[in-house]
Amino acid sequence: MKLGYTIIYVPNVGASLAFCEQAFGLTRRFLHESGTYGELATGETTLAFAAHELGDANFPGGHVAAHTSPQPLGFEIGLVTDDVAGAHAKALAAGATELAAPVTKPWGQVVSYVRCPDGLLVELCTPIEG
């Protein structure tokens, strides 16, 4: 078994794809003609977005919409970069909200946190040396 997809349910798939392209320099792989599903190329694991109406169809009991939650949900995606400060500034300029400025952790990794307009929590970090 391997991790193939991370799918985030969002209010506007096209807007989430465009934001990630602008803020993080990711490349759009696919946007369905319906606009309800799209993917970004991020390496071996696909980062995908699906419209809330697909979530409603998949989960009859409903789901929590990250963009309506005043606090970030209890999960994040981590994007690895050698320039956390530059990536952090670029994300903020694109419309992300700062949750934690870049800081060097005790183990030497530089880490920051931003929240995307669709509610997604993103950790920007240097690779862990090991």
N, C-alpha and C positions, 0 to 999 in steps of 0.2 A: 504494500500500500504506500502511496505517496500523496502529498498535498497537491491537488491540481488547481483549485480555485479558492479564492476568498471573494465572496459576493456580498456587497453592501447594498442595502435597500435605501433608495434615495428619492426625493421628490422629483428630480429632473435629471435623467441619465445623461443627456447631452451636456448639460451644464456641469455635472460632476466630471465627466471626461475632459471637457475643455479646461476646467479649473486645474485638474491634475497635469494636463499637458503644459499649461502656463506656469503653474507653481512649482512643479517638480521635474519638468522636462521629460515626462513619460510620453510614450508614443501610443496613439490610438491604434488598436488592432481591428476593432469591429464595433459597429453600432447598427443594431437591427433596424430595419426600415420603420418599424412601429415606434421606435424611440424608447422602448421599455427595457432594453438590455444592451449592454455594451461592455467591451473589454479593453484593457490597457496591456501592452507588452511590458513585463517587468522582470523578465528572466524566465526561470523554469516554472514558477507559479504564476498563474494569471490573476490579476486584480480585476474584478468585474463589478459592475453596478447594475442593479435591477430596480425597476419602478416599484413604488409602494403597492400599486395595484396587483403586481405579480406576487408580492409578499402576502397580500390579502387573500389571493387565490390559493397560495401554498399553505397558509396558516389560518384556518377558519376561526381560531380564537383570537386572531390579531397578533400584532407585533409592536415593539417600541420603535418609534421613528426617532432616529438619533438627532435630527435637526430640531425636534420639538423639546428635547430633554435639556433642562437648564444646565445639567452637568454632563460631561462626556460619559458614554456608556463604558462598561467594564471590559473593553477590549481595544486594541490599537493595531495599526499596521506599522511596521518599522521599515524605513527606507534608509539604506546604507550609503554614505557618501564620505569622501575625504574632506569635504568642506562644509561642516555643519553650519557654521555661522553664515556663510554665503547662501546655503540652501534655505536656512531659516529666514533670512532677510527677503529672499525671492518669494517664499511662500506668503510672508506678511504683505509684501507689495501686491501679490495677486489676490489678496482678500482673506487669507487665513487669520485666525485669532491666536495670539500668543498665549500659551498656557505655562510654558517654562522656557526661559532664555537658555541658550547653550551654556552648558556647565561640564567640567571634567569630573567624571565619577572617580571614586577611589581606585578602581581597577584600570584607570587610564583612558577609558572610552569617553568621547565627547558626545553629549546627548542634549536634545531640545525637544519640546513638544508644541505642536500647533493643532488647532481644530479647524477643519475645513468648513466652508459655508453649508455643506450638507450634513454636518455634525460628526463626520469621521475624525477620530483622534489619530494623529500621525506622530510617531517618534522619528526624528531625524538623528542619525547616529553614525559615528565612525565604526569601521569594522572592529570586532573584538580580536585583539592579538592573542594567539594561543597556540 
